[in-house]
Amino acid sequence: MTGIMQRVFGERLTFIECDGVPVPEPDPIKWSRWMAAERSAVAHTRIGDTSVSTIFLGTPHIGGLYETMVFPPDGSPLTYRYESRADAAKGHGIIVEEVKRRAIEGPMTKGN
């Protein structure tokens, strides 16, 4: 587990981004204002009836601070997590290409 994902017992870690780099923000008011300003989006792509959305989460989750979710028309979302904005942007692109390929070949399911 990387340093950014380590937790101190009893303390909720929150982050904002400065120039695409996660920076700790312990003040919950500042953090919530930053998140509410919709600065968390990394990328969003729509392919037919499927949406691919990649965001900065602002709090550590298993797998990272960034998350891509695929919302296919069948309603079963897929989730992928990353530890950096660069990895999240790259992952978003890879997933978009996979969704495009699956739109031609057949449904996309995790592990498929």
N, CA, C and O atoms as a Tinker XYZ file with bonds, in Angstrom:
   448  protein
     1  N      0.845000   -1.174000    0.000000    73     2
     2  CA     0.000000    0.000000    0.000000    64     1     3
     3  C      0.894000    1.241000    0.000000    63     2     4     5
     4  O      1.841000    1.326000    0.781000    81     3
     5  N      0.596000    2.189000   -0.864000    73     3     6
     6  CA     1.430000    3.380000   -0.954000    64     5     7
     7  C      1.144000    4.325000    0.203000    63     6     8     9
     8  O      0.141000    4.183000    0.903000    81     7
     9  N      2.037000    5.290000    0.395000    73     7    10
    10  CA     1.897000    6.253000    1.481000    64     9    11
    11  C      0.592000    7.016000    1.442000    63    10    12    13
    12  O      0.011000    7.305000    2.489000    81    11
    13  N      0.120000    7.350000    0.244000    73    11    14
    14  CA    -1.107000    8.127000    0.123000    64    13    15
    15  C     -2.326000    7.342000    0.588000    63    14    16    17
    16  O     -3.344000    7.928000    0.955000    81    15
    17  N     -2.223000    6.023000    0.572000    73    15    18
    18  CA    -3.355000    5.194000    0.956000    64    17    19
    19  C     -3.314000    4.762000    2.423000    63    18    20    21
    20  O     -4.265000    4.155000    2.916000    81    19
    21  N     -2.236000    5.065000    3.112000    73    19    22
    22  CA    -2.152000    4.682000    4.516000    64    21    23
    23  C     -3.120000    5.523000    5.337000    63    22    24    25
    24  O     -3.298000    6.711000    5.070000    81    23
    25  N     -3.732000    4.919000    6.318000    73    23    26
    26  CA    -4.686000    5.627000    7.170000    64    25    27
    27  C     -4.168000    5.690000    8.592000    63    26    28    29
    28  O     -3.527000    4.759000    9.080000    81    27
    29  N     -4.450000    6.780000    9.234000    73    27    30
    30  CA    -4.160000    6.929000   10.653000    64    29    31
    31  C     -5.450000    6.552000   11.379000    63    30    32    33
    32  O     -6.522000    7.054000   11.042000    81    31
    33  N     -5.346000    5.673000   12.372000    73    31    34
    34  CA    -6.534000    5.198000   13.083000    64    33    35
    35  C     -7.381000    6.368000   13.588000    63    34    36    37
    36  O     -6.861000    7.270000   14.246000    81    35
    37  N     -8.673000    6.356000   13.285000    73    35    38
    38  CA    -9.595000    7.362000   13.768000    64    37    39
    39  C     -9.597000    8.655000   12.969000    63    38    40    41
    40  O    -10.372000    9.556000   13.290000    81    39
    41  N     -8.767000    8.786000   11.949000    73    39    42
    42  CA    -8.691000   10.015000   11.173000    64    41    43
    43  C     -9.175000    9.749000    9.752000    63    42    44    45
    44  O     -8.739000    8.794000    9.110000    81    43
    45  N    -10.068000   10.590000    9.271000    73    43    46
    46  CA   -10.532000   10.452000    7.891000    64    45    47
    47  C     -9.637000   11.316000    7.011000    63    46    48    49
    48  O     -9.532000   12.526000    7.213000    81    47
    49  N     -9.003000   10.690000    6.047000    73    47    50
    50  CA    -8.121000   11.406000    5.145000    64    49    51
    51  C     -8.926000   11.943000    3.970000    63    50    52    53
    52  O     -9.682000   11.206000    3.338000    81    51
    53  N     -8.762000   13.226000    3.683000    73    51    54
    54  CA    -9.414000   13.843000    2.539000    64    53    55
    55  C     -8.360000   14.580000    1.722000    63    54    56    57
    56  O     -7.389000   15.111000    2.260000    81    55
    57  N     -8.578000   14.599000    0.400000    73    55    58
    58  CA    -7.627000   15.204000   -0.520000    64    57    59
    59  C     -8.342000   16.098000   -1.510000    63    58    60    61
    60  O     -9.502000   15.869000   -1.851000    81    59
    61  N     -7.632000   17.121000   -1.967000    73    59    62
    62  CA    -8.034000   17.897000   -3.120000    64    61    63
    63  C     -6.899000   17.750000   -4.127000    63    62    64    65
    64  O     -5.864000   17.162000   -3.812000    81    63
    65  N     -7.081000   18.272000   -5.321000    73    63    66
    66  CA    -6.019000   18.219000   -6.317000    64    65    67
    67  C     -5.442000   19.609000   -6.537000    63    66    68    69
    68  O     -6.177000   20.595000   -6.595000    81    67
    69  N     -4.137000   19.678000   -6.657000    73    67    70
    70  CA    -3.441000   20.889000   -7.062000    64    69    71
    71  C     -2.590000   20.506000   -8.263000    63    70    72    73
    72  O     -1.651000   19.720000   -8.141000    81    71
    73  N     -2.921000   21.063000   -9.420000    73    71    74
    74  CA    -2.226000   20.727000  -10.668000    64    73    75
    75  C     -2.206000   19.219000  -10.925000    63    74    76    77
    76  O     -1.203000   18.673000  -11.382000    81    75
    77  N     -3.333000   18.549000  -10.623000    73    75    78
    78  CA    -3.459000   17.122000  -10.894000    64    77    79
    79  C     -2.805000   16.212000   -9.877000    63    78    80    81
    80  O     -2.747000   14.999000  -10.073000    81    79
    81  N     -2.308000   16.790000   -8.786000    73    79    82
    82  CA    -1.637000   16.004000   -7.745000    64    81    83
    83  C     -2.490000   16.032000   -6.477000    63    82    84    85
    84  O     -2.871000   17.113000   -6.028000    81    83
    85  N     -2.801000   14.870000   -5.886000    73    83    86
    86  CA    -3.562000   14.849000   -4.639000    64    85    87
    87  C     -2.775000   15.495000   -3.494000    63    86    88    89
    88  O     -1.605000   15.189000   -3.263000    81    87
    89  N     -3.459000   16.393000   -2.793000    73    87    90
    90  CA    -2.857000   17.097000   -1.663000    64    89    91
    91  C     -3.808000   16.945000   -0.478000    63    90    92    93
    92  O     -5.005000   17.192000   -0.622000    81    91
    93  N     -3.303000   16.545000    0.689000    73    91    94
    94  CA    -4.190000   16.411000    1.852000    64    93    95
    95  C     -4.903000   17.725000    2.168000    63    94    96    97
    96  O     -4.296000   18.796000    2.140000    81    95
    97  N     -6.181000   17.629000    2.464000    73    95    98
    98  CA    -6.969000   18.788000    2.903000    64    97    99
    99  C     -7.754000   18.366000    4.132000    63    98   100   101
   100  O     -8.836000   17.791000    4.013000    81    99
   101  N     -7.209000   18.651000    5.330000    73    99   102
   102  CA    -7.855000   18.201000    6.564000    64   101   103
   103  C     -9.121000   18.985000    6.932000    63   102   104   105
   104  O     -9.942000   18.493000    7.707000    81   103
   105  N     -9.290000   20.183000    6.395000    73   103   106
   106  CA   -10.450000   21.007000    6.730000    64   105   107
   107  C    -11.669000   20.498000    5.945000    63   106   108   109
   108  O    -11.698000   20.604000    4.719000    81   107
   109  N    -12.676000   19.946000    6.645000    73   107   110
   110  CA   -13.819000   19.365000    5.936000    64   109   111
   111  C    -14.632000   20.390000    5.145000    63   110   112   113
   112  O    -15.237000   20.045000    4.130000    81   111
   113  N    -14.652000   21.642000    5.595000    73   111   114
   114  CA   -15.387000   22.681000    4.874000    64   113   115
   115  C    -14.692000   22.996000    3.555000    63   114   116   117
   116  O    -15.339000   23.053000    2.510000    81   115
   117  N    -13.371000   23.203000    3.600000    73   115   118
   118  CA   -12.613000   23.487000    2.376000    64   117   119
   119  C    -12.714000   22.306000    1.410000    63   118   120   121
   120  O    -12.892000   22.484000    0.205000    81   119
   121  N    -12.596000   21.095000    1.967000    73   119   122
   122  CA   -12.664000   19.895000    1.128000    64   121   123
   123  C    -14.026000   19.791000    0.438000    63   122   124   125
   124  O    -14.094000   19.557000   -0.768000    81   123
   125  N    -15.102000   19.963000    1.195000    73   123   126
   126  CA   -16.444000   19.812000    0.614000    64   125   127
   127  C    -16.729000   20.914000   -0.401000    63   126   128   129
   128  O    -17.409000   20.665000   -1.397000    81   127
   129  N    -16.229000   22.117000   -0.174000    73   127   130
   130  CA   -16.400000   23.199000   -1.161000    64   129   131
   131  C    -15.637000   22.877000   -2.440000    63   130   132   133
   132  O    -16.138000   23.100000   -3.542000    81   131
   133  N    -14.422000   22.352000   -2.287000    73   131   134
   134  CA   -13.626000   22.001000   -3.459000    64   133   135
   135  C    -14.335000   20.913000   -4.264000    63   134   136   137
   136  O    -14.441000   21.007000   -5.486000    81   135
   137  N    -14.818000   19.886000   -3.574000    73   135   138
   138  CA   -15.503000   18.782000   -4.251000    64   137   139
   139  C    -16.819000   19.264000   -4.890000    63   138   140   141
   140  O    -17.164000   18.829000   -5.988000    81   139
   141  N    -17.546000   20.152000   -4.213000    73   139   142
   142  CA   -18.828000   20.647000   -4.729000    64   141   143
   143  C    -18.645000   21.510000   -5.980000    63   142   144   145
   144  O    -19.576000   21.669000   -6.769000    81   143
   145  N    -17.457000   22.059000   -6.155000    73   143   146
   146  CA   -17.190000   22.910000   -7.317000    64   145   147
   147  C    -16.984000   22.067000   -8.588000    63   146   148   149
   148  O    -16.632000   22.602000   -9.639000    81   147
   149  N    -17.204000   20.756000   -8.486000    73   147   150
   150  CA   -17.120000   19.825000   -9.611000    64   149   151
   151  C    -15.754000   19.836000  -10.286000    63   150   152   153
   152  O    -15.653000   19.757000  -11.510000    81   151
   153  N    -14.732000   19.933000   -9.492000    73   151   154
   154  CA   -13.373000   19.865000  -10.013000    64   153   155
   155  C    -12.862000   18.431000  -10.055000    63   154   156   157
   156  O    -11.713000   18.182000  -10.418000    81   155
   157  N    -13.718000   17.501000   -9.684000    73   155   158
   158  CA   -13.268000   16.112000   -9.551000    64   157   159
   159  C    -13.264000   15.337000  -10.868000    63   158   160   161
   160  O    -12.694000   14.248000  -10.931000    81   159
   161  N    -13.881000   15.866000  -11.911000    73   159   162
   162  CA   -13.953000   15.131000  -13.177000    64   161   163
   163  C    -12.578000   15.011000  -13.827000    63   162   164   165
   164  O    -11.833000   15.987000  -13.919000    81   163
   165  N    -12.257000   13.811000  -14.270000    73   163   166
   166  CA   -11.049000   13.567000  -15.058000    64   165   167
   167  C    -11.453000   13.436000  -16.520000    63   166   168   169
   168  O    -10.850000   14.063000  -17.391000    81   167
   169  N    -12.478000   12.617000  -16.795000    73   167   170
   170  CA   -12.960000   12.428000  -18.163000    64   169   171
   171  C    -14.353000   11.803000  -18.128000    63   170   172   173
   172  O    -14.711000   11.093000  -17.188000    81   171
   173  N    -15.123000   12.081000  -19.169000    73   171   174
   174  CA   -16.434000   11.448000  -19.327000    64   173   175
   175  C    -16.653000   11.207000  -20.820000    63   174   176   177
   176  O    -16.467000   12.104000  -21.642000    81   175
   177  N    -17.048000    9.984000  -21.151000    73   175   178
   178  CA   -17.276000    9.619000  -22.550000    64   177   179
   179  C    -18.555000    8.815000  -22.645000    63   178   180   181
   180  O    -18.834000    7.955000  -21.810000    81   179
   181  N    -19.320000    9.108000  -23.670000    73   179   182
   182  CA   -20.548000    8.341000  -23.928000    64   181   183
   183  C    -20.378000    7.619000  -25.260000    63   182   184   185
   184  O    -20.040000    8.225000  -26.276000    81   183
   185  N    -20.622000    6.301000  -25.230000    73   183   186
   186  CA   -20.570000    5.471000  -26.428000    64   185   187
   187  C    -21.931000    4.786000  -26.528000    63   186   188   189
   188  O    -22.214000    3.853000  -25.776000    81   187
   189  N    -22.761000    5.238000  -27.438000    73   187   190
   190  CA   -24.104000    4.682000  -27.541000    64   189   191
   191  C    -24.855000    4.864000  -26.238000    63   190   192   193
   192  O    -24.999000    5.985000  -25.750000    81   191
   193  N    -25.337000    3.763000  -25.668000    73   191   194
   194  CA   -26.074000    3.804000  -24.405000    64   193   195
   195  C    -25.183000    3.605000  -23.183000    63   194   196   197
   196  O    -25.686000    3.482000  -22.067000    81   195
   197  N    -23.872000    3.571000  -23.379000    73   195   198
   198  CA   -22.931000    3.328000  -22.283000    64   197   199
   199  C    -22.164000    4.599000  -21.950000    63   198   200   201
   200  O    -21.674000    5.288000  -22.845000    81   199
   201  N    -22.060000    4.912000  -20.648000    73   199   202
   202  CA   -21.263000    6.044000  -20.183000    64   201   203
   203  C    -20.025000    5.522000  -19.478000    63   202   204   205
   204  O    -20.079000    4.529000  -18.753000    81   203
   205  N    -18.899000    6.208000  -19.701000    73   203   206
   206  CA   -17.656000    5.920000  -18.996000    64   205   207
   207  C    -17.268000    7.213000  -18.294000    63   206   208   209
   208  O    -17.063000    8.240000  -18.940000    81   207
   209  N    -17.170000    7.160000  -16.977000    73   207   210
   210  CA   -16.897000    8.345000  -16.179000    64   209   211
   211  C    -15.691000    8.098000  -15.277000    63   210   212   213
   212  O    -15.638000    7.102000  -14.555000    81   211
   213  N    -14.725000    9.015000  -15.324000    73   211   214
   214  CA   -13.539000    8.907000  -14.477000    64   213   215
   215  C    -13.441000   10.162000  -13.628000    63   214   216   217
   216  O    -13.469000   11.282000  -14.137000    81   215
   217  N    -13.323000    9.948000  -12.305000    73   215   218
   218  CA   -13.308000   11.071000  -11.368000    64   217   219
   219  C    -12.215000   10.912000  -10.320000    63   218   220   221
   220  O    -11.679000    9.824000  -10.109000    81   219
   221  N    -11.903000   12.025000   -9.673000    73   219   222
   222  CA   -11.061000   12.069000   -8.485000    64   221   223
   223  C    -12.003000   11.894000   -7.300000    63   222   224   225
   224  O    -12.937000   12.681000   -7.146000    81   223
   225  N    -11.785000   10.887000   -6.461000    73   223   226
   226  CA   -12.706000   10.573000   -5.376000    64   225   227
   227  C    -12.585000   11.504000   -4.172000    63   226   228   229
   228  O    -13.579000   11.783000   -3.502000    81   227
   229  N    -11.383000   11.983000   -3.897000    73   227   230
   230  CA   -11.189000   12.895000   -2.776000    64   229   231
   231  C    -10.959000   12.221000   -1.436000    63   230   232   233
   232  O    -10.505000   12.864000   -0.490000    81   231
   233  N    -11.263000   10.944000   -1.343000    73   231   234
   234  CA   -10.977000   10.156000   -0.137000    64   233   235
   235  C    -10.396000    8.819000   -0.588000    63   234   236   237
   236  O    -10.779000    8.298000   -1.636000    81   235
   237  N     -9.482000    8.266000    0.190000    73   235   238
   238  CA    -8.876000    6.989000   -0.211000    64   237   239
   239  C     -9.898000    5.853000   -0.243000    63   238   240   241
   240  O    -10.695000    5.684000    0.680000    81   239
   241  N     -9.855000    5.106000   -1.293000    73   239   242
   242  CA   -10.647000    3.885000   -1.448000    64   241   243
   243  C     -9.671000    2.769000   -1.786000    63   242   244   245
   244  O     -8.553000    3.034000   -2.228000    81   243
   245  N    -10.080000    1.537000   -1.584000    73   243   246
   246  CA    -9.213000    0.422000   -1.947000    64   245   247
   247  C     -8.925000    0.529000   -3.440000    63   246   248   249
   248  O     -9.844000    0.515000   -4.259000    81   247
   249  N     -7.672000    0.634000   -3.781000    73   247   250
   250  CA    -7.278000    0.738000   -5.177000    64   249   251
   251  C     -6.890000    2.133000   -5.610000    63   250   252   253
   252  O     -6.238000    2.283000   -6.643000    81   251
   253  N     -7.261000    3.163000   -4.865000    73   251   254
   254  CA    -6.806000    4.490000   -5.241000    64   253   255
   255  C     -7.750000    5.634000   -4.956000    63   254   256   257
   256  O     -8.826000    5.465000   -4.382000    81   255
   257  N     -7.308000    6.811000   -5.381000    73   255   258
   258  CA    -8.055000    8.052000   -5.208000    64   257   259
   259  C     -8.848000    8.437000   -6.457000    63   258   260   261
   260  O     -9.590000    9.419000   -6.450000    81   259
   261  N     -8.689000    7.671000   -7.512000    73   259   262
   262  CA    -9.373000    7.951000   -8.783000    64   261   263
   263  C    -10.182000    6.721000   -9.170000    63   262   264   265
   264  O     -9.803000    5.590000   -8.866000    81   263
   265  N    -11.307000    6.961000   -9.848000    73   263   266
   266  CA   -12.187000    5.848000  -10.173000    64   265   267
   267  C    -12.817000    6.044000  -11.554000    63   266   268   269
   268  O    -13.290000    7.128000  -11.893000    81   267
   269  N    -12.811000    4.976000  -12.331000    73   267   270
   270  CA   -13.563000    4.933000  -13.579000    64   269   271
   271  C    -14.727000    3.983000  -13.372000    63   270   272   273
   272  O    -14.562000    2.863000  -12.889000    81   271
   273  N    -15.909000    4.457000  -13.749000    73   271   274
   274  CA   -17.087000    3.592000  -13.718000    64   273   275
   275  C    -17.660000    3.522000  -15.120000    63   274   276   277
   276  O    -17.756000    4.524000  -15.829000    81   275
   277  N    -18.037000    2.317000  -15.498000    73   275   278
   278  CA   -18.694000    2.071000  -16.775000    64   277   279
   279  C    -20.149000    1.771000  -16.451000    63   278   280   281
   280  O    -20.454000    0.875000  -15.665000    81   279
   281  N    -21.048000    2.542000  -17.076000    73   279   282
   282  CA   -22.484000    2.374000  -16.871000    64   281   283
   283  C    -23.102000    1.843000  -18.166000    63   282   284   285
   284  O    -23.521000    2.621000  -19.023000    81   283
   285  N    -23.156000    0.503000  -18.303000    73   283   286
   286  CA   -23.741000   -0.076000  -19.515000    64   285   287
   287  C    -25.267000   -0.042000  -19.445000    63   286   288   289
   288  O    -25.835000    0.148000  -18.369000    81   287
   289  N    -25.926000   -0.223000  -20.578000    73   287   290
   290  CA   -27.389000   -0.150000  -20.588000    64   289   291
   291  C    -28.074000   -1.204000  -19.718000    63   290   292   293
   292  O    -29.223000   -1.015000  -19.321000    81   291
   293  N    -27.387000   -2.315000  -19.414000    73   291   294
   294  CA   -28.026000   -3.352000  -18.583000    64   293   295
   295  C    -28.061000   -2.978000  -17.107000    63   294   296   297
   296  O    -28.651000   -3.702000  -16.306000    81   295
   297  N    -27.438000   -1.856000  -16.730000    73   295   298
   298  CA   -27.510000   -1.374000  -15.352000    64   297   299
   299  C    -26.529000   -1.999000  -14.390000    63   298   300   301
   300  O    -26.645000   -1.764000  -13.187000    81   299
   301  N    -25.566000   -2.784000  -14.848000    73   299   302
   302  CA   -24.562000   -3.406000  -13.980000    64   301   303
   303  C    -23.229000   -2.663000  -14.128000    63   302   304   305
   304  O    -22.418000   -3.025000  -14.981000    81   303
   305  N    -22.989000   -1.626000  -13.307000    73   303   306
   306  CA   -21.765000   -0.833000  -13.477000    64   305   307
   307  C    -20.498000   -1.612000  -13.146000    63   306   308   309
   308  O    -20.498000   -2.513000  -12.306000    81   307
   309  N    -19.426000   -1.241000  -13.827000    73   307   310
   310  CA   -18.103000   -1.809000  -13.587000    64   309   311
   311  C    -17.231000   -0.698000  -13.023000    63   310   312   313
   312  O    -17.348000    0.456000  -13.437000    81   311
   313  N    -16.352000   -1.042000  -12.074000    73   311   314
   314  CA   -15.523000   -0.041000  -11.408000    64   313   315
   315  C    -14.057000   -0.414000  -11.503000    63   314   316   317
   316  O    -13.679000   -1.574000  -11.335000    81   315
   317  N    -13.232000    0.603000  -11.779000    73   315   318
   318  CA   -11.775000    0.449000  -11.839000    64   317   319
   319  C    -11.175000    1.613000  -11.060000    63   318   320   321
   320  O    -11.660000    2.739000  -11.165000    81   319
   321  N    -10.121000    1.357000  -10.278000    73   319   322
   322  CA    -9.520000    2.426000   -9.471000    64   321   323
   323  C     -8.037000    2.581000   -9.777000    63   322   324   325
   324  O     -7.362000    1.645000  -10.204000    81   323
   325  N     -7.554000    3.805000   -9.541000    73   323   326
   326  CA    -6.169000    4.174000   -9.850000    64   325   327
   327  C     -5.616000    5.080000   -8.755000    63   326   328   329
   328  O     -6.372000    5.718000   -8.022000    81   327
   329  N     -4.308000    5.129000   -8.655000    73   327   330
   330  CA    -3.672000    5.954000   -7.631000    64   329   331
   331  C     -3.196000    7.309000   -8.140000    63   330   332   333
   332  O     -2.819000    8.163000   -7.338000    81   331
   333  N     -3.203000    7.527000   -9.459000    73   331   334
   334  CA    -2.771000    8.826000   -9.976000    64   333   335
   335  C     -3.708000    9.285000  -11.082000    63   334   336   337
   336  O     -4.388000    8.476000  -11.714000    81   335
   337  N     -3.732000   10.601000  -11.309000    73   335   338
   338  CA    -4.540000   11.178000  -12.382000    64   337   339
   339  C     -4.073000   10.645000  -13.743000    63   338   340   341
   340  O     -4.888000   10.333000  -14.611000    81   339
   341  N     -2.764000   10.549000  -13.911000    73   339   342
   342  CA    -2.222000   10.054000  -15.185000    64   341   343
   343  C     -2.696000    8.627000  -15.453000    63   342   344   345
   344  O     -3.113000    8.311000  -16.567000    81   343
   345  N     -2.634000    7.764000  -14.435000    73   343   346
   346  CA    -3.105000    6.385000  -14.608000    64   345   347
   347  C     -4.610000    6.352000  -14.876000    63   346   348   349
   348  O     -5.089000    5.554000  -15.681000    81   347
   349  N     -5.352000    7.235000  -14.188000    73   347   350
   350  CA    -6.809000    7.280000  -14.381000    64   349   351
   351  C     -7.152000    7.718000  -15.803000    63   350   352   353
   352  O     -8.030000    7.131000  -16.436000    81   351
   353  N     -6.468000    8.740000  -16.308000    73   351   354
   354  CA    -6.722000    9.215000  -17.669000    64   353   355
   355  C     -6.368000    8.131000  -18.687000    63   354   356   357
   356  O     -7.102000    7.911000  -19.650000    81   355
   357  N     -5.244000    7.461000  -18.465000    73   355   358
   358  CA    -4.829000    6.375000  -19.363000    64   357   359
   359  C     -5.842000    5.223000  -19.297000    63   358   360   361
   360  O     -6.254000    4.690000  -20.327000    81   359
   361  N     -6.236000    4.850000  -18.079000    73   359   362
   362  CA    -7.217000    3.782000  -17.900000    64   361   363
   363  C     -8.550000    4.122000  -18.551000    63   362   364   365
   364  O     -9.187000    3.260000  -19.155000    81   363
   365  N     -8.970000    5.373000  -18.430000    73   363   366
   366  CA   -10.219000    5.815000  -19.064000    64   365   367
   367  C    -10.155000    5.570000  -20.572000    63   366   368   369
   368  O    -11.091000    5.031000  -21.163000    81   367
   369  N     -9.048000    5.970000  -21.182000    73   367   370
   370  CA    -8.884000    5.777000  -22.627000    64   369   371
   371  C     -8.929000    4.316000  -23.033000    63   370   372   373
   372  O     -9.550000    3.954000  -24.033000    81   371
   373  N     -8.266000    3.484000  -22.250000    73   371   374
   374  CA    -8.251000    2.044000  -22.539000    64   373   375
   375  C     -9.657000    1.466000  -22.420000    63   374   376   377
   376  O    -10.077000    0.670000  -23.259000    81   375
   377  N    -10.382000    1.866000  -21.382000    73   375   378
   378  CA   -11.735000    1.351000  -21.164000    64   377   379
   379  C    -12.669000    1.834000  -22.269000    63   378   380   381
   380  O    -13.512000    1.073000  -22.745000    81   379
   381  N    -12.525000    3.098000  -22.682000    73   379   382
   382  CA   -13.357000    3.617000  -23.777000    64   381   383
   383  C    -13.139000    2.789000  -25.042000    63   382   384   385
   384  O    -14.095000    2.435000  -25.732000    81   383
   385  N    -11.887000    2.485000  -25.339000    73   383   386
   386  CA   -11.606000    1.662000  -26.528000    64   385   387
   387  C    -12.216000    0.275000  -26.389000    63   386   388   389
   388  O    -12.725000   -0.278000  -27.364000    81   387
   389  N    -12.170000   -0.290000  -25.196000    73   387   390
   390  CA   -12.765000   -1.611000  -24.949000    64   389   391
   391  C    -14.287000   -1.554000  -25.111000    63   390   392   393
   392  O    -14.886000   -2.455000  -25.699000    81   391
   393  N    -14.910000   -0.490000  -24.586000    73   391   394
   394  CA   -16.362000   -0.348000  -24.731000    64   393   395
   395  C    -16.728000   -0.224000  -26.207000    63   394   396   397
   396  O    -17.705000   -0.824000  -26.654000    81   395
   397  N    -15.954000    0.546000  -26.964000    73   395   398
   398  CA   -16.206000    0.672000  -28.408000    64   397   399
   399  C    -16.092000   -0.687000  -29.093000    63   398   400   401
   400  O    -16.925000   -1.045000  -29.925000    81   399
   401  N    -15.056000   -1.438000  -28.736000    73   399   402
   402  CA   -14.861000   -2.772000  -29.328000    64   401   403
   403  C    -16.025000   -3.686000  -28.968000    63   402   404   405
   404  O    -16.546000   -4.405000  -29.819000    81   403
   405  N    -16.433000   -3.652000  -27.685000    73   403   406
   406  CA   -17.535000   -4.515000  -27.232000    64   405   407
   407  C    -18.866000   -4.107000  -27.847000    63   406   408   409
   408  O    -19.749000   -4.946000  -28.028000    81   407
   409  N    -19.016000   -2.830000  -28.167000    73   407   410
   410  CA   -20.256000   -2.376000  -28.806000    64   409   411
   411  C    -20.418000   -3.052000  -30.163000    63   410   412   413
   412  O    -21.535000   -3.270000  -30.633000    81   411
   413  N    -19.299000   -3.377000  -30.779000    73   411   414
   414  CA   -19.324000   -4.060000  -32.071000    64   413   415
   415  C    -19.423000   -5.582000  -31.868000    63   414   416   417
   416  O    -20.172000   -6.253000  -32.579000    81   415
   417  N    -18.666000   -6.126000  -30.898000    73   415   418
   418  CA   -18.550000   -7.582000  -30.715000    64   417   419
   419  C    -19.588000   -8.191000  -29.788000    63   418   420   421
   420  O    -19.977000   -9.342000  -29.986000    81   419
   421  N    -20.050000   -7.457000  -28.781000    73   419   422
   422  CA   -20.985000   -8.026000  -27.818000    64   421   423
   423  C    -20.878000   -7.333000  -26.484000    63   422   424   425
   424  O    -20.040000   -6.444000  -26.333000    81   423
   425  N    -21.699000   -7.703000  -25.495000    73   423   426
   426  CA   -21.762000   -7.011000  -24.216000    64   425   427
   427  C    -20.452000   -7.064000  -23.438000    63   426   428   429
   428  O    -19.670000   -8.008000  -23.545000    81   427
   429  N    -20.244000   -6.004000  -22.645000    73   427   430
   430  CA   -19.039000   -5.911000  -21.801000    64   429   431
   431  C    -19.390000   -6.327000  -20.381000    63   430   432   433
   432  O    -20.307000   -5.773000  -19.776000    81   431
   433  N    -18.672000   -7.289000  -19.855000    73   431   434
   434  CA   -18.818000   -7.713000  -18.474000    64   433   435
   435  C    -17.447000   -7.862000  -17.867000    63   434   436   437
   436  O    -16.488000   -8.171000  -18.573000    81   435
   437  N    -17.337000   -7.650000  -16.583000    73   435   438
   438  CA   -16.036000   -7.747000  -15.916000    64   437   439
   439  C    -15.489000   -9.157000  -16.098000    63   438   440   441
   440  O    -16.191000  -10.147000  -15.891000    81   439
   441  N    -14.219000   -9.225000  -16.491000    73   439   442
   442  CA   -13.567000  -10.512000  -16.686000    64   441   443
   443  C    -13.858000  -11.113000  -18.056000    63   442   444   445
   444  O    -13.427000  -12.227000  -18.355000    81   443
   445  N    -14.574000  -10.388000  -18.871000    73   443   446
   446  CA   -14.943000  -10.868000  -20.208000    64   445   447
   447  C    -14.019000  -10.298000  -21.263000    63   446   448
   448  O    -14.179000  -10.593000  -22.448000    81   447
